[in-house]
Amino acid sequence: MAAKKKTATFESALEELEQLVERLESGDLPLDEALSDFERGVKLTRECQQKLASAEQKVKVLMEENGQVQELPFDAEDDLAGDAQ
């Protein structure tokens, strides 16, 4: 029975991407490895962008009221000031 490939979480994909960037920035990789790491980095970047877009869409759906989406800017300072009142 073939094992299913588990989809990486956003955090694990981002961590792997950061490691790839460090490897590429070191400049010590042979060209073939650098190209392979770059290709993997592009794939991870796309996966992260898709996960962020999906999360943003879910938030918009959750913020929907009376059939209309209410997009509110997130400003932590405003939230803290509102809590103090």
Helices and strands as residue ranges (DSSP letters): H 10-26, H 31-62, E 64-65, E 68-69, H 76-84
